[in-house]
Structures are given as structure tokens and as C-alpha cells.
Amino acid sequence: MKVSPQTAALIQELLAPLTWRERITGSRDYESILTQIGESNEPAAIIDLLPFTVASDDNVAVAAARTIHKLLAGIDAAEISRLAPSLRYGPTYSAESYHWYHLDLPKLAAFERFGDAATSLFALASFHHNGYIREAAIKKLSLTRSGFEVPFLILRLNDWVPQVRDAAYREIRSRLTPEYCRHFIANLRLMRRLADAGRVNHTPTIQAIYELLQSDECRSVLFESLKSEDRQIRRACFKLAMDAPHSNLPQILTLAFADNDTIIRQRAAQKISSTLEPAILELFLDRLKHDRFMPVRREALRIAVKTNSPDAVEQLRKGLLDPHASIREECRYHLRKIESIDVAAFYREHLEAGRELYSAISGLGETGRSDDDRLIVPYASHQTNKIRRSAIKALATLNAKAHLDLFMNALEDEVPNISRQALKALSRNTSMLRAAGVWELFVSSSRAHVKRNALLLIDRFSKWESISYLMRALCERDEDIVERSRRAVRDWPGSFNRDFSTPSSEQVARFRDALEKCGGLIDEQTRALLWFSIKGLG
């Protein structure tokens, strides 16, 4: 976490050594500076303010405590966990940090004079490097029952000192009541992190909290949280609600499928697939089949196979024409186990009939023979962008070497992702291409994405064939092209340990000419290496 430049300037003013005049007159207004930092609402500033809470001037200490209390008031669990590593030792670059680093139990107890702000200081002291201070801070926090203390207690459950862990564990267990449901839900992110911590087994504690949240007493709060603006909390709450005993599953699933979060909808689909309750299937199966997210649609297919549905074969046949490759692959897998089917013939039939062109082209590209390219070539110039793209991808899979001219034309396509698909097809066959031809396309094109893809293709040629064109690209006006060329040229000397080929006299002459014209646009060290690479050649 970082502070803004304005707050950083205030902190610097706060930490700067006193001038001779300030020592005499006491003119530095610490309280005013601290107040301004508090108004910034930037919790990252807390680290630098901690030492001032133990300042010898009580007015400064009170102002620091109040500022920290204000900054900590709006902090969430994620921000607390990000602050935690810095809170252990406090700032290490200021003279004031000495006082926080050497905080002792009497000074910790003295925080009580700050009133409400003391709770915030005890919470931050729970991260102190001294285990005795952390344990005492937990005991002080135990007196707070507002829910503010919960994230700090959860973080200490994984403390490296057993006594501190035990103290935090006791306090968490004492708060396993319905009144604390909302506070535990707000800290579900920390619970998930705790589940991955390996110092001790936290499963019993986590499970106890989850069981509380799934109880009848907490059901209304849990349902409220299904509409939380925090996506991570919403996901966790949906999982808890779906897994809760005696839950109203249809109601929860209805809310889940109305959510725009794909992970929530996927978990709802998986829940249906694991339960296979007829009433639930009747309500939601059609919704699964038409969901825009592929893993949800895939669960509908798996349910059909798992339940031996009478229309399973029909669903799988329809799935062969799904827009997503993973669905098509899964349908082919299940159909081959159920019946004998020539899936390539299935795609040919649809392609020849002009039905479901995108899926038929893609499917034939995945399952067809090299001579099936004749059916696909006409669609490489189709007016619909995604069909052109699927045709190029299918041809690259089935019979790429026979269609290099087509791919070169597609590299110039006005649609960036079609040009990119052509680049992928050509990149695997640079040995059959002329770098000079690609360079001509690069020079003649006015489209930025075409020039970029042509340059990327040139970079995939052999080292002596590519370098002269990469050098010449440095003289382009487009800054993006120039930067890409500069990186490629800078990396080029490294190819000497991988490619020991000898350049032709023509390649050397072309390289020398490019160096003379554009070599001044690269750094001196790289330029010297390039000249050295052709020393004595040609």
C-alpha cells in the first residue's frame, strides 16, 4: 500500500529532523500535520504515525492516536492483511521508529488514556514483533465487542507463538454467537487465507464459524450477503448457503443464476449436478443449457449423461455445434461411448448445407482430414468476421502449408483478431516464406495491427534473415513499432548461443546497410555487439 504524493509530503514534514529554530521556538505544529494526514483517508499512512503515539509530548501522542483511529475506521479486511507485514516492526527509516519497536507493556497499557482510539492502537499492537505485546494486545482487544476486533483476532489465529494463537482462539470461540454473524461474513476473505495457512490445523475453527453462518439464526444475514457488492464475499456466501442443511435451495439457485458472476453460476450448476434432485432439475436444467458461460452449459450435458436422460444423445449432438471448443470436445467424447458416429462427416454435412457455419467449420478443423480444406477455403473470405477467423484457424490445423498465400492475405485483414489468427498460422511455417515479402507488406500497410503482426512474423524468421528488417523498422514513425523493434534488436545477440548458422553475403550486406541507416537509434552497447557480429563477414 502506498500513500499519495500529498500525504507523503506531509509525512516527510512530520519526520524531518527539527531545525535549530524549531528546537528553540517549538514552532513545528505536529497536531496540525497529523490532522491533515487524518483527512487524507489513506490507511497506508498509519505505519509512519505509530511511533508518535508514544511521543513524550502528550498532545502529539493524542493527535497521533486520534488520526490513526480515524484512518483505521474505514479499513476492510483486505487492507488490514496488506498492512500486516509493515505493522510488525513499524517504519524502519525514522528515528521515531525506535519508540514503537521498543514498545513495552506499561506503554501499551498507557494507550487506555486515549479513550475510543485506544482500541485501534491495541489492534495494531497485535502485529508487533514482540510476542508479549501481541498477547497483551489480544487481551485488551477481548474487552471490545463491537466486531471491530474480529479481523485482528482471525489474523492472530496463525501466530507463530502458541500463547498468542491460543489467546486469539479463545476470543474467537467466545464470539461464535448469532450476534457476530455479520462480522464473520465481512471477514470471509481472511477466513479463506487462514484455510491455506500451514502453521497449525485451522479446519475445526473455520468449520465452527461456517456452521454458525449456516445456522437458522444467521440465515437472514447470510441471505442479505448474497447481494454483497464485494464479489469474494458474495461467492463465499453463496457457497455456504448452497451447502447449508435445510436451506431453501431453489431460492438460492434462483439468485445464483441471476448473478452476473460466472463463478457463482458455475457453482450453482455444480450443486445441481451433485444433488440431481428431480424437482431442482425440472426448474433449472433448461437454464443451464442456455447459459452464456461454457462451464455452466457443460454441467447440463454432464447431467444428461449422468442421469441417462432420454434426450441425452440429442443434447450431445446439439452440443457438437456449440460455439465453444471444450463443449464440442466433451460431446464427441460422450457420443463415441454411446454410439458409433463419424463426427467429421457430421460437420461436413452441416457445412455443405450451410448450417451453423462457425461451429461446423471449427468442428471440422478439429476432426477432419487434410483434404477437407476444400470445404473450408471459401469461407476464408466470408463477410462475417468470426467465420473468416474460424476458417483460417481450421485451415491452419488441417493443411497449413497449402494455404500460405491465403494466410498472407488474411494477415492484412482489417479485423485485428483475424490478422492475429493468420500470424499464428504463418509463424509455424516461416521456412516456406520470404522475409522480403513480409517486409513489403509491413511497409505498404497503413493499419497499425497489420504492421505489428508483420513485425512479429519477421522476428520469427531465422536470425540472419530477420535482423536487417528489424533494424530498418527502427526508422518507423510509430512509437509502438519502434519500441517493439528496439526490444527485438536488443535481444538478437542472445541468439548466438542457439543458432550457429553462417549468413550469406547478401544477408550481411543487407544487415550492414540497415545498421548504417538506423543503427543510431539503439544504445551504444547493442550497436557495438551488432557490428562485432558481422566483423570479418561478407
LUMLUMNU-224717 format. One record per residue (C-alpha): residue number from 1; residue in one letter; chain; x negated, z negated, y negated. Coordinates in steps of 0.02 Angstrom, whole numbers, plus 50000, padded with zeros to 5 digits. Last residue first. Layout:
PT  NUM  A  A  X  Z  Y
...
//
This chain:
PT  538  G  A  48460  52315  50533
PT  537  L  A  48404  52139  50574
PT  536  G  A  48245  52049  50513
PT  535  K  A  48344  51917  50419
PT  534  I  A  48527  51940  50461
PT  533  S  A  48566  51756  50498
PT  532  F  A  48448  51698  50357
PT  531  W  A  48559  51782  50228
PT  530  L  A  48709  51690  50296
PT  529  L  A  48618  51523  50302
PT  528  A  A  48563  51544  50121
PT  527  R  A  48742  51582  50067
PT  526  T  A  48804  51427  50157
PT  525  Q  A  48678  51317  50066
PT  524  E  A  48711  51398  49896
PT  523  D  A  48898  51374  49897
PT  522  I  A  49012  51524  49906
PT  521  L  A  49073  51643  49769
PT  520  G  A  48901  51718  49735
PT  519  G  A  48906  51801  49904
PT  518  C  A  49043  51921  49849
PT  517  K  A  48955  52087  49810
PT  516  E  A  48781  52059  49884
PT  515  L  A  48851  51968  50035
PT  514  A  A  48980  52104  50067
PT  513  D  A  48844  52239  50064
PT  512  R  A  48734  52139  50182
PT  511  F  A  48879  52116  50305
PT  510  R  A  48922  52302  50304
PT  509  A  A  48740  52348  50333
PT  508  V  A  48727  52220  50474
PT  507  Q  A  48886  52285  50556
PT  506  E  A  48824  52465  50544
PT  505  S  A  48656  52418  50619
PT  504  S  A  48746  52341  50766
PT  503  P  A  48752  52153  50784
PT  502  T  A  48672  52059  50929
PT  501  S  A  48781  51944  51034
PT  500  F  A  48734  51761  51058
PT  499  D  A  48909  51688  51034
PT  498  R  A  48942  51502  51056
PT  497  N  A  48795  51415  50971
PT  496  F  A  48791  51548  50836
PT  495  S  A  48975  51519  50799
PT  494  G  A  48931  51372  50686
PT  493  P  A  48868  51493  50554
PT  492  W  A  49049  51551  50528
PT  491  D  A  49124  51385  50473
PT  490  R  A  49081  51411  50288
PT  489  V  A  49143  51591  50299
PT  488  A  A  49309  51534  50372
PT  487  R  A  49328  51396  50242
PT  486  R  A  49289  51516  50099
PT  485  S  A  49410  51645  50167
PT  484  R  A  49551  51517  50171
PT  483  E  A  49508  51463  49994
PT  482  V  A  49505  51643  49932
PT  481  I  A  49671  51683  50015
PT  480  D  A  49752  51530  49936
PT  479  E  A  49676  51571  49767
PT  478  D  A  49747  51749  49767
PT  477  R  A  49630  51855  49661
PT  476  E  A  49526  51925  49804
PT  475  C  A  49335  51928  49795
PT  474  L  A  49318  51802  49936
PT  473  A  A  49408  51927  50048
PT  472  R  A  49247  52029  50049
PT  471  M  A  49158  51888  50142
PT  470  L  A  49294  51876  50274
PT  469  Y  A  49282  52064  50294
PT  468  S  A  49093  52057  50321
PT  467  I  A  49109  51910  50440
PT  466  S  A  49239  51981  50561
PT  465  E  A  49144  52110  50665
PT  464  W  A  48986  52007  50683
PT  463  K  A  49082  51853  50740
PT  462  S  A  49200  51940  50860
PT  461  F  A  49378  51958  50796
PT  460  R  A  49490  51805  50773
PT  459  D  A  49449  51787  50587
PT  458  I  A  49520  51962  50560
PT  457  L  A  49686  51902  50630
PT  456  L  A  49691  51754  50510
PT  455  L  A  49654  51874  50366
PT  454  A  A  49796  51988  50421
PT  453  N  A  49911  51836  50430
PT  452  R  A  49868  51783  50252
PT  451  K  A  49883  51959  50184
PT  450  V  A  50054  51978  50267
PT  449  H  A  50113  51808  50202
PT  448  A  A  50060  51852  50024
PT  447  R  A  50151  52019  50021
PT  446  S  A  50066  52153  49916
PT  445  S  A  49990  52241  50066
PT  444  S  A  49858  52377  50043
PT  443  V  A  49702  52270  50057
PT  442  F  A  49757  52170  50210
PT  441  L  A  49824  52326  50298
PT  440  E  A  49657  52412  50269
PT  439  W  A  49570  52257  50336
PT  438  V  A  49673  52265  50495
PT  437  G  A  49621  52446  50519
PT  436  A  A  49437  52402  50488
PT  435  A  A  49450  52264  50620
PT  434  R  A  49497  52397  50747
PT  433  L  A  49600  52328  50891
PT  432  M  A  49579  52325  51081
PT  431  S  A  49459  52177  51083
PT  430  T  A  49579  52087  50965
PT  429  N  A  49707  52070  51105
PT  428  R  A  49760  51887  51109
PT  427  S  A  49773  51878  50920
PT  426  L  A  49889  52030  50917
PT  425  A  A  50039  51944  50995
PT  424  K  A  50017  51786  50891
PT  423  L  A  49999  51890  50732
PT  422  A  A  50159  51984  50776
PT  421  Q  A  50251  51818  50785
PT  420  R  A  50182  51772  50614
PT  419  S  A  50244  51935  50540
PT  418  I  A  50415  51897  50612
PT  417  N  A  50406  51720  50540
PT  416  P  A  50361  51787  50367
PT  415  V  A  50504  51915  50350
PT  414  E  A  50446  52067  50252
PT  413  D  A  50365  52139  50408
PT  412  E  A  50185  52199  50388
PT  411  L  A  50129  52116  50550
PT  410  A  A  50276  52205  50631
PT  409  N  A  50187  52371  50605
PT  408  M  A  50032  52302  50688
PT  407  F  A  50140  52235  50830
PT  406  L  A  50214  52408  50860
PT  405  D  A  50040  52483  50863
PT  404  L  A  49986  52352  50990
PT  403  H  A  50130  52394  51106
PT  402  A  A  50055  52440  51275
PT  401  K  A  49932  52296  51273
PT  400  A  A  50072  52168  51255
PT  399  N  A  50169  52208  51413
PT  398  L  A  50290  52070  51463
PT  397  T  A  50241  51920  51356
PT  396  A  A  50200  52013  51195
PT  395  L  A  50355  52121  51222
PT  394  A  A  50463  51964  51232
PT  393  K  A  50390  51890  51072
PT  392  I  A  50412  52054  50978
PT  391  A  A  50592  52069  51039
PT  390  S  A  50632  51888  50993
PT  389  R  A  50568  51917  50815
PT  388  R  A  50667  52077  50792
PT  387  I  A  50822  51986  50858
PT  386  K  A  50792  51841  50738
PT  385  N  A  50782  51957  50589
PT  384  T  A  50939  52060  50619
PT  383  Q  A  50915  52242  50567
PT  382  H  A  50838  52288  50734
PT  381  S  A  50666  52369  50730
PT  380  A  A  50593  52277  50880
PT  379  Y  A  50764  52300  50962
PT  378  P  A  50724  52475  51022
PT  377  V  A  50571  52408  51117
PT  376  I  A  50670  52287  51226
PT  375  L  A  50743  52398  51360
PT  374  R  A  50581  52496  51382
PT  373  D  A  50487  52330  51396
PT  372  D  A  50571  52301  51563
PT  371  D  A  50425  52396  51640
PT  370  S  A  50315  52240  51627
PT  369  R  A  50436  52141  51735
PT  368  G  A  50567  52015  51676
PT  367  T  A  50587  51826  51680
PT  366  E  A  50537  51753  51511
PT  365  G  A  50549  51915  51410
PT  364  L  A  50714  51949  51495
PT  363  G  A  50776  51780  51436
PT  362  S  A  50721  51810  51256
PT  361  I  A  50802  51982  51251
PT  360  A  A  50963  51916  51330
PT  359  S  A  50966  51763  51216
PT  358  Y  A  50949  51866  51057
PT  357  L  A  51061  52008  51115
PT  356  E  A  51211  51906  51171
PT  355  R  A  51298  52068  51228
PT  354  G  A  51234  52245  51200
PT  353  A  A  51292  52306  51371
PT  352  E  A  51115  52357  51418
PT  351  L  A  51053  52188  51361
PT  350  H  A  51185  52093  51456
PT  349  E  A  51147  52186  51617
PT  348  R  A  50960  52169  51593
PT  347  Y  A  50979  51981  51570
PT  346  F  A  51073  51961  51734
PT  345  A  A  50948  52078  51821
PT  344  A  A  50808  51960  51764
PT  343  V  A  50910  51813  51830
PT  342  D  A  50922  51884  52005
PT  341  I  A  51030  51751  52084
PT  340  S  A  51041  51670  52256
PT  339  E  A  51148  51516  52238
PT  338  I  A  51141  51328  52208
PT  337  K  A  50954  51295  52203
PT  336  R  A  50918  51454  52105
PT  335  L  A  51056  51405  51985
PT  334  H  A  50977  51235  51948
PT  333  Y  A  50807  51306  51896
PT  332  R  A  50882  51452  51800
PT  331  C  A  50992  51332  51702
PT  330  E  A  50842  51223  51660
PT  329  E  A  50742  51372  51597
PT  328  R  A  50886  51435  51489
PT  327  I  A  50910  51261  51415
PT  326  S  A  50725  51245  51376
PT  325  A  A  50720  51419  51296
PT  324  H  A  50854  51376  51167
PT  323  P  A  50979  51508  51111
PT  322  D  A  51083  51479  51269
PT  321  L  A  51115  51636  51369
PT  320  L  A  51065  51564  51538
PT  319  G  A  51175  51417  51488
PT  318  K  A  51329  51524  51515
PT  317  R  A  51274  51549  51694
PT  316  L  A  51244  51362  51710
PT  315  Q  A  51417  51323  51643
PT  314  E  A  51496  51447  51765
PT  313  V  A  51399  51372  51909
PT  312  A  A  51452  51197  51860
PT  311  D  A  51637  51244  51846
PT  310  P  A  51691  51146  51999
PT  309  S  A  51583  50998  51940
PT  308  N  A  51459  50936  52069
PT  307  T  A  51447  50774  51969
PT  306  K  A  51258  50783  51948
PT  305  V  A  51260  50970  51912
PT  304  A  A  51394  50956  51777
PT  303  I  A  51311  50801  51706
PT  302  R  A  51145  50892  51698
PT  301  L  A  51226  51033  51602
PT  300  A  A  51304  50913  51476
PT  299  E  A  51135  50824  51459
PT  298  R  A  51056  50991  51412
PT  297  R  A  51180  51011  51269
PT  296  V  A  51121  50844  51199
PT  295  P  A  50937  50889  51222
PT  294  M  A  50968  51054  51126
PT  293  F  A  51041  50983  50966
PT  292  R  A  51182  51092  50898
PT  291  D  A  51311  51003  51004
PT  290  H  A  51432  51121  51092
PT  289  K  A  51421  51060  51272
PT  288  L  A  51408  50878  51220
PT  287  R  A  51572  50883  51126
PT  286  D  A  51657  50960  51278
PT  285  L  A  51595  50814  51381
PT  284  F  A  51657  50682  51258
PT  283  L  A  51833  50625  51297
PT  282  E  A  51851  50684  51477
PT  281  L  A  51678  50620  51519
PT  280  I  A  51720  50448  51449
PT  279  A  A  51879  50437  51554
PT  278  P  A  51786  50496  51709
PT  277  E  A  51646  50367  51689
PT  276  L  A  51481  50456  51721
PT  275  T  A  51384  50299  51668
PT  274  S  A  51207  50370  51659
PT  273  S  A  51257  50540  51590
PT  272  I  A  51370  50460  51459
PT  271  K  A  51227  50348  51403
PT  270  Q  A  51110  50499  51399
PT  269  A  A  51232  50588  51283
PT  268  A  A  51240  50436  51169
PT  267  R  A  51050  50427  51169
PT  266  Q  A  51042  50610  51118
PT  265  R  A  51168  50583  50979
PT  264  I  A  51066  50438  50910
PT  263  I  A  50905  50540  50921
PT  262  T  A  50986  50686  50829
PT  261  D  A  51032  50581  50677
PT  260  N  A  51179  50663  50589
PT  259  D  A  51299  50532  50656
PT  258  A  A  51474  50587  50709
PT  257  F  A  51418  50589  50890
PT  256  A  A  51363  50407  50876
PT  255  L  A  51524  50350  50791
PT  254  T  A  51629  50425  50932
PT  253  L  A  51508  50351  51059
PT  252  I  A  51534  50177  50986
PT  251  Q  A  51724  50192  50992
PT  250  P  A  51722  50259  51169
PT  249  L  A  51603  50118  51223
PT  248  N  A  51708  49972  51163
PT  247  S  A  51581  49845  51224
PT  246  H  A  51612  49728  51371
PT  245  P  A  51425  49713  51404
PT  244  A  A  51312  49783  51266
PT  243  D  A  51209  49936  51311
PT  242  M  A  51297  50053  51190
PT  241  A  A  51294  49923  51051
PT  240  L  A  51110  49883  51076
PT  239  K  A  51063  50067  51075
PT  238  F  A  51171  50100  50922
PT  237  C  A  51091  49952  50834
PT  236  A  A  50914  50015  50869
PT  235  R  A  50955  50187  50802
PT  234  R  A  51037  50118  50645
PT  233  I  A  50889  50002  50613
PT  232  Q  A  50769  50149  50626
PT  231  R  A  50878  50258  50514
PT  230  D  A  50892  50130  50374
PT  229  E  A  51051  50177  50282
PT  228  S  A  51148  50065  50400
PT  227  K  A  51311  50135  50468
PT  226  L  A  51291  50065  50644
PT  225  S  A  51245  49904  50554
PT  224  E  A  51427  49862  50524
PT  223  F  A  51457  49872  50711
PT  222  L  A  51318  49745  50742
PT  221  V  A  51393  49628  50612
PT  220  S  A  51564  49640  50696
PT  219  R  A  51491  49612  50869
PT  218  C  A  51390  49457  50823
PT  217  E  A  51509  49327  50895
PT  216  D  A  51552  49437  51044
PT  215  S  A  51369  49440  51096
PT  214  Q  A  51261  49596  51085
PT  213  L  A  51157  49529  50940
PT  212  L  A  51129  49366  51033
PT  211  E  A  51079  49460  51190
PT  210  Y  A  50954  49559  51087
PT  209  I  A  50877  49399  51019
PT  208  A  A  50860  49324  51193
PT  207  Q  A  50786  49487  51258
PT  206  I  A  50654  49484  51122
PT  205  T  A  50607  49305  51165
PT  204  P  A  50601  49338  51353
PT  203  T  A  50502  49502  51328
PT  202  H  A  50365  49430  51218
PT  201  N  A  50233  49420  51354
PT  200  V  A  50072  49371  51267
PT  199  R  A  49934  49461  51171
PT  198  G  A  49999  49634  51212
PT  197  A  A  50106  49686  51064
PT  196  D  A  50222  49832  51103
PT  195  A  A  50381  49726  51106
PT  194  L  A  50324  49644  50943
PT  193  R  A  50324  49814  50858
PT  192  R  A  50503  49841  50913
PT  191  M  A  50552  49669  50850
PT  190  L  A  50469  49707  50683
PT  189  R  A  50580  49860  50661
PT  188  L  A  50730  49754  50713
PT  187  N  A  50703  49644  50561
PT  186  A  A  50866  49676  50466
PT  185  I  A  50958  49653  50631
PT  184  F  A  50881  49480  50652
PT  183  H  A  50941  49431  50478
PT  182  R  A  51118  49493  50508
PT  181  C  A  51131  49399  50671
PT  180  Y  A  51068  49234  50596
PT  179  E  A  51237  49150  50576
PT  178  P  A  51277  49196  50756
PT  177  T  A  51141  49074  50816
PT  176  L  A  50969  49103  50889
PT  175  R  A  50887  49014  50743
PT  174  S  A  50816  48867  50841
PT  173  R  A  50732  48991  50959
PT  172  I  A  50644  49074  50811
PT  171  E  A  50581  48906  50747
PT  170  R  A  50515  48855  50917
PT  169  Y  A  50428  49022  50941
PT  168  A  A  50344  49010  50770
PT  167  A  A  50272  48839  50813
PT  166  D  A  50218  48900  50984
PT  165  R  A  50130  49051  50912
PT  164  V  A  50039  48941  50785
PT  163  Q  A  49983  48820  50921
PT  162  P  A  49929  48965  51033
PT  161  V  A  49811  49041  50901
PT  160  W  A  49803  49232  50912
PT  159  D  A  49972  49249  50826
PT  158  N  A  50099  49364  50913
PT  157  L  A  50251  49258  50872
PT  156  R  A  50179  49246  50696
PT  155  L  A  50254  49412  50648
PT  154  I  A  50427  49353  50700
PT  153  L  A  50411  49196  50595
PT  152  F  A  50366  49296  50440
PT  151  P  A  50511  49416  50469
PT  150  V  A  50635  49270  50488
PT  149  E  A  50587  49164  50335
PT  148  F  A  50705  49249  50212
PT  147  G  A  50849  49211  50330
PT  146  S  A  50912  49074  50213
PT  145  R  A  50870  48925  50323
PT  144  T  A  50707  48865  50244
PT  143  L  A  50640  48699  50309
PT  142  S  A  50551  48790  50451
PT  141  L  A  50450  48881  50319
PT  140  K  A  50352  48721  50286
PT  139  K  A  50314  48703  50471
PT  138  I  A  50261  48886  50479
PT  137  A  A  50145  48858  50329
PT  136  A  A  50065  48710  50418
PT  135  E  A  50029  48820  50570
PT  134  R  A  49958  48958  50461
PT  133  I  A  49850  48835  50363
PT  132  Y  A  49782  48760  50524
PT  131  G  A  49746  48934  50590
PT  130  N  A  49638  48981  50440
PT  129  H  A  49640  49169  50407
PT  128  H  A  49799  49152  50305
PT  127  F  A  49949  49256  50359
PT  126  S  A  50072  49108  50360
PT  125  A  A  50008  49074  50183
PT  124  L  A  50117  49220  50126
PT  123  A  A  50275  49134  50188
PT  122  F  A  50219  48967  50115
PT  121  L  A  50194  49055  49947
PT  120  S  A  50367  49134  49954
PT  119  T  A  50447  48966  49995
PT  118  A  A  50355  48884  49850
PT  117  A  A  50438  49003  49726
PT  116  D  A  50600  48904  49742
PT  115  G  A  50516  48748  49671
PT  114  F  A  50337  48774  49612
PT  113  R  A  50293  48591  49642
PT  112  E  A  50304  48624  49828
PT  111  F  A  50144  48725  49815
PT  110  A  A  50049  48560  49818
PT  109  A  A  50069  48554  50008
PT  108  L  A  49958  48708  50022
PT  107  K  A  49829  48628  49906
PT  106  P  A  49828  48472  50016
PT  105  L  A  49813  48580  50175
PT  104  D  A  49665  48683  50117
PT  103  L  A  49644  48853  50034
PT  102  H  A  49464  48910  50049
PT  101  Y  A  49503  49096  50051
PT  100  W  A  49629  49072  49911
PT  99  H  A  49503  48985  49797
PT  98  Y  A  49361  49107  49837
PT  97  S  A  49474  49254  49793
PT  96  E  A  49457  49206  49608
PT  95  A  A  49281  49277  49601
PT  94  S  A  49352  49448  49642
PT  93  Y  A  49308  49580  49772
PT  92  T  A  49376  49504  49932
PT  91  P  A  49561  49502  49888
PT  90  G  A  49659  49392  50011
PT  89  Y  A  49588  49347  50181
PT  88  R  A  49739  49366  50296
PT  87  L  A  49851  49440  50163
PT  86  S  A  49766  49609  50172
PT  85  P  A  49812  49635  50356
PT  84  A  A  49995  49579  50325
PT  83  L  A  50040  49692  50179
PT  82  R  A  50093  49836  50291
PT  81  S  A  50195  49717  50400
PT  80  I  A  50282  49647  50247
PT  79  E  A  50321  49822  50184
PT  78  A  A  50408  49867  50348
PT  77  A  A  50507  49704  50350
PT  76  D  A  50578  49731  50175
PT  75  I  A  50521  49671  50004
PT  74  G  A  50648  49636  49867
PT  73  A  A  50611  49452  49840
PT  72  L  A  50423  49466  49867
PT  71  L  A  50388  49534  49694
PT  70  K  A  50492  49398  49610
PT  69  H  A  50412  49258  49710
PT  68  I  A  50240  49329  49673
PT  67  T  A  50277  49327  49487
PT  66  R  A  50346  49150  49495
PT  65  A  A  50191  49088  49588
PT  64  A  A  50074  49175  49466
PT  63  A  A  50164  49101  49314
PT  62  V  A  50158  48926  49393
PT  61  A  A  49972  48942  49432
PT  60  V  A  49935  49004  49255
PT  59  N  A  50027  48857  49179
PT  58  D  A  49938  48740  49300
PT  57  D  A  49767  48791  49237
PT  56  S  A  49651  48749  49382
PT  55  A  A  49708  48907  49473
PT  54  V  A  49780  48886  49648
PT  53  T  A  49921  49012  49624
PT  52  F  A  49794  49125  49536
PT  51  P  A  49712  49164  49703
PT  50  L  A  49872  49249  49766
PT  49  L  A  49889  49374  49622
PT  48  D  A  49774  49509  49690
PT  47  I  A  49864  49523  49856
PT  46  I  A  50036  49518  49774
PT  45  A  A  50004  49681  49681
PT  44  A  A  50058  49779  49835
PT  43  P  A  50234  49712  49806
PT  42  E  A  50261  49832  49659
PT  41  N  A  50415  49778  49560
PT  40  S  A  50324  49819  49396
PT  39  E  A  50412  49675  49305
PT  38  G  A  50305  49549  49399
PT  37  I  A  50147  49634  49335
PT  36  Q  A  50211  49614  49157
PT  35  T  A  50244  49429  49187
PT  34  L  A  50069  49405  49257
PT  33  I  A  49993  49484  49101
PT  32  S  A  50097  49373  48987
PT  31  E  A  50050  49217  49084
PT  30  Y  A  49866  49259  49084
PT  29  D  A  49859  49271  48893
PT  28  R  A  49672  49282  48864
PT  27  S  A  49638  49195  48698
PT  26  G  A  49553  49036  48762
PT  25  T  A  49462  49031  48595
PT  24  I  A  49285  48992  48652
PT  23  R  A  49292  49067  48825
PT  22  E  A  49389  49217  48760
PT  21  R  A  49254  49247  48627
PT  20  W  A  49116  49245  48757
PT  19  T  A  49213  49367  48865
PT  18  L  A  49305  49308  49018
PT  17  P  A  49268  49404  49177
PT  16  A  A  49395  49541  49219
PT  15  L  A  49524  49489  49349
PT  14  L  A  49682  49492  49241
PT  13  E  A  49631  49648  49146
PT  12  Q  A  49596  49734  49311
PT  11  I  A  49766  49679  49374
PT  10  L  A  49848  49751  49217
PT  9  A  A  49754  49915  49240
PT  8  A  A  49808  49924  49423
PT  7  T  A  49987  49897  49367
PT  6  Q  A  49977  50050  49252
PT  5  P  A  49884  50154  49382
PT  4  S  A  50023  50119  49508
PT  3  V  A  49991  49999  49651
PT  2  K  A  49938  50045  49827
PT  1  M  A  50000  50000  50000
//
